[in-house]
Every structure is written in structure tokens, then in C-alpha cells.
Amino acid sequence: MSLALPAFAEETLSTGAVVLPAVDGVFEAFRTHPLVGLGDDHGLASGMDLCATLIRDPRFAREVGNVVVEFGTAQHQDVLDRYLNGERLPYVHLRSIWTDTVGWIPPAGYLGFARFLAAVRSVNKSLKSQQRIRVWLGEPPIDWKAPTRDELMKAMSVRDSYPAGLIEQQILAQQRKALVIYGFEHLTGGPMLRGKIETTHPGAFFTVIPYGGAHRPAACMPLLDQAAKILPTPVFAIPAPGGASDTLRECLTRGRQVFDAVLLYGPPDTLTRGAYMPDYVLDTDLRLEMQRRAQLGGMPLIRFPANLSLRRADYDVDLDAPGFSDLMDAMFARNDKDGVITAAEYQDPIPK
């Protein structure tokens, strides 16, 4: 379903598209849909920057108020609630939100995820308790202390049905709205998250697919070129009143699913992945625990990619989580001499 064009929507392009600022596009979508599915190209720095910008916009707390994310486990919803409501939690407790997930994708080790949660926390500090933004963790819960392989496989099998049930009960049944930040494959139909929701709530979602990473239809580049002459990126491109052209339809299509908008961040070769959390390759205790889980059938132990560089300066951010900076300092002091750790310098404490 296309948006009713807002007053500020820009001119129609020769590609049969109308473009509008991405942030405004999200809020326009919420006028007609309770759920906006913002397709996540996992780790793309521009993607998490946009999500943080949305959260900081006063309209979000006032008109939406809820976010459902793929990158955290519902096992620790209480931990996140406490953090977002202002409690200072040790970093090793906070990181359990994204390190205890059952899914292999998204890789939990992106700094952008933590910074997004810190941005919500910062916004909530200025709001009364009943006005605060709630972030719902969509990954199925699992207790990693002693799971059986059957329990692990069951949790992995409900990575779409679990968040669908959460959205049904906590958002739609309560007449609420939510921004749903999930990998865009989950926003297709059939057995995926969107398909499960729209079986009983047809048209509940307005879905957005990003162009530039895993989704690169050739038709999108001329669309981006034209759109960039009208507005600074990121922008939404949506069908013009007369309907989408073949060019725009190609940009909106993934498999059998046609999305409602394509999100244009910029030329694909200019887009970068965000900083990778160093814990996964530098913190021996965490690596030993992840190795144990891998032996149970969980996420494979992450190795230091050959093209990865870790810069200490990237982690000079304020998560307001005691122990974060101390852990970063200790890990870099053990493994680094010049502020940057490369694969050539890295010595894995856990042999292959």
C-alpha cells in the first residue's frame, strides 16, 4: 500500500517515483499503518544512524513509542527495560542482550546496535515514565546456562513466529504502533515475520527495503541519481500516484515480495559497515563462552576476519555502562601498540 502523498513530497521522477526525506517518510507511513518495517542491511552504518535519528525526533515518542528489534534476546527484556529507564548496569550485563541471541544473523557484534540502545536511553531521560520509548527484543528467549540441543533448535525455529506473537500481543492488540527493525528478508511474506502478522492483520505493515548492500537492483542507480538532485540522502522513493514504473518496481521487489518504499542512502560503493565490537575476538572469557555454545549447536565462534581492523578510537562512545571503557582499554592494551589491531597482529587465545 502506498502512502498518501504529504504536502512536502517532491516532484515525480521519470522513473515513476516520488521522493521524500526518509525521516518524514517514516512518520507519514505511521499515519496509515500501525507497523513500519524498516529493513535492516545488517551492520550498515547508515542504517543505524537513521534509526537513531528517528528515535531522537520528538515525533517518535509522541506518535509511535515502540520499537521491535532483531538484535536482542527476549531472555533479557528486563535488563533492557532497566537500562532504558535510566538504571546504570555493568557493561557485561548490558551486552548479554545482544550476545545471548540464538540467531546467527545479524552478527551481534556491531557497535551500532549498542549505540542505538544508548540513544533511546538518552531520549528517555528527558521524558516522563509514561511517555518513554519501549524497545521490544524480538529474538526468542533461551537460557544459555544449560540448554539441550532440542531447546536450541526449537528457539531457532521460531525466530519469525516469536516476534510475530510479540507484535500481536504487545502492539496490535493494544492499539499501539511500532517501528520494526528487522533484516529485510523477514519483511517478506509466507512463513516470515511479515507474512505471519498479515495473515490476521492484512495491510498492517508499511515495509521499506534499503538499496546498496545485499539488495542492489540495477534499476536503483538511475533512481538514486535523480533523487539526489532533489533531496539530500537518505530518501524514500515511493510509487507516484499513477503507479510504479517497471524501474521502480524492480527496486521495490525482493523475491516475490514488493516493498512499499525503497530507502536510498547513497551510492553503494560509498556505504560502509559500522564498527565491529571487539569483545568477540579480544575478550577471552566471552570467546570461551561462545565456543561452548557453538559446540551445543549455537552460533559458530567468530574468527578475526582477514580484512578487519579494530580502532580504539571507534569505542570512545558513552554507553553509560560501567566497565565498558575499562574493558576496551584492557583488551587493546593486551593486543595493540598503535591504536589499531589488524589480523596480522591478532593472536587468538582460542586455537582453531
C-alpha positions, -999 to 999 in steps of 0.1 A, spaced: 0 0 0 15 34 -10 15 65 11 -10 93 7 15 119 -6 23 145 21 23 182 12 61 183 12 65 153 -12 88 163 -41 82 161 -78 76 129 -97 107 114 -113 109 99 -148 112 65 -130 76 68 -118 87 76 -82 81 103 -57 109 110 -33 107 124 3 131 127 32 134 93 49 126 105 84 95 123 73 86 93 51 86 70 82 62 93 101 40 96 71 38 58 69 27 57 105 -4 78 96 -19 49 78 -1 18 92 5 6 128 38 -11 118 66 3 98 91 -24 89 125 -7 83 146 -33 65 180 -37 81 210 -44 60 229 -58 90 257 -37 102 253 -9 76 264 23 94 239 45 76 210 22 87 217 25 124 224 62 121 189 66 106 173 46 133 190 68 160 178 99 141 142 86 141 144 80 179 157 115 186 129 131 166 102 143 191 75 128 169 87 93 177 80 93 214 48 113 209 33 94 179 49 59 179 67 50 212 77 14 204 105 -4 186 108 -41 179 144 -52 171 160 -84 159 194 -78 175 185 -87 211 171 -116 230 138 -115 249 156 -135 276 169 -102 288 139 -79 282 140 -70 319 177 -60 316 170 -37 287 139 -22 304 160 -12 334 187 2 312 163 23 290 146 36 322 179 50 335 195 23 356 232 21 353 241 -15 345 275 -31 342 285 -34 305 289 -72 308 252 -74 318 241 -50 291 260 -69 263 241 -101 272 212 -85 253 230 -90 220 254 -118 228 228 -142 240 207 -143 208 201 -177 191 203 -164 156 235 -164 135 223 -133 116 225 -104 124 260 -108 138 256 -94 173 290 -77 173 282 -43 158 287 -11 179 258 5 161 233 -18 180 247 -7 214 248 30 204 211 28 192 201 15 227 221 42 243 203 68 221 170 55 233 182 57 269 193 93 264 160 103 249 140 86 277 159 106 304 141 137 292 106 121 292 81 112 319 78 75 326 45 71 307 60 88 276 92 68 273 101 48 243 99 10 247 122 -13 228 110 -49 225 135 -77 219 124 -100 191 148 -129 194 133 -159 211 144 -164 247 168 -191 257 187 -198 289 223 -205 278 234 -219 311 224 -255 302 202 -257 271 196 -290 254 202 -292 216 164 -297 212 158 -264 231 183 -246 210 168 -259 177 133 -250 189 144 -215 197 160 -211 162 128 -224 146 106 -196 160 128 -166 150 98 -153 130 68 -167 149 81 -154 182 84 -117 173 51 -121 154 34 -132 186 51 -104 205 38 -78 180 3 -92 180 1 -92 218 21 -61 228 15 -38 198 -16 -46 177 -38 -59 204 -30 -28 225 -38 -5 196 -1 7 196 23 15 168 59 2 164 90 6 142 101 -29 134 139 -31 127 145 -65 111 165 -79 83 145 -72 51 141 -109 44 119 -112 75 97 -85 60 86 -107 31 55 -129 31 48 -165 36 64 -180 67 85 -149 75 76 -123 101 55 -100 79 36 -129 64 27 -143 98 14 -109 110 -6 -101 79 -23 -135 79 -46 -120 106 -38 -83 101 -36 -77 64 -20 -44 55 -6 -38 90 29 -33 76 44 -5 56 77 -20 45 110 -4 35 139 -21 17 173 -4 16 193 -2 -16 231 -6 -15 242 -37 3 226 -71 -2 198 -55 -23 213 -40 -55 189 -40 -85 205 -22 -114 174 0 -118 181 17 -85 212 36 -95 194 59 -120 166 64 -94 193 74 -69 209 97 -93 177 116 -100 166 116 -63 199 131 -52 194 161 -74 162 169 -54 169 159 -18 199 150 3 200 114 12 187 93 29 154 94 10 123 73 4 112 66 -31 76 55 -34 53 50 -63 38 81 -80 0 85 -79 -2 68 -113 16 37 -101 51 24 -100 71 21 -133 89 -11 -142 121 6 -130 108 15 -95 90 -19 -92 124 -36 -98 138 -16 -69 109 -24 -46 109 -62 -53 128 -88 -34 119 -124 -43 81 -124 -46 76 -95 -22 70 -59 -34 80 -35 -7 62 -1 -2 93 21 -4 130 18 -13 154 36 10 183 53 -7 213 60 15 237 69 -13 258 51 -40 265 15 -29 303 19 -31 302 48 -5 283 28 21 303 12 49 297 -13 78 298 1 113 325 -7 138 327 -43 149 325 -49 187 360 -61 197 347 -83 226 340 -113 202 376 -116 192 395 -100 221 377 -109 253 389 -144 262 361 -151 287 334 -142 261 352 -163 234 353 -193 257 316 -190 263 308 -186 226 329 -216 219 309 -236 244 277 -225 227 290 -234 193 297 -269 205 260 -271 215 249 -261 180 248 -223 185 265 -195 166 299 -206 153 328 -190 171 337 -158 153 372 -156 140 392 -124 132 384 -117 96 414 -111 74 402 -76 63 392 -64 98 408 -36 116 398 -25 151 405 11 161 404 20 197 391 55 188 359 39 175 349 28 210 352 62 227 315 64 230 293 69 260 270 38 266 267 49 303 275 13 312 302 9 339 331 -12 328 328 -6 290 357 18 287 378 -3 311 372 -34 291 381 -17 259 413 -3 274 423 -37 288 417 -56 255 436 -31 234 464 -29 259 469 -66 256 467 -68 218 478 -34 204 506 -9 202 494 19 179 456 21 184 447 -2 156 446 -40 157 448 -58 124 445 -95 116 483 -97 113 487 -85 149 460 -106 164 467 -137 184 436 -157 190 435 -171 226 414 -200 214 432 -221 188 413 -234 157 
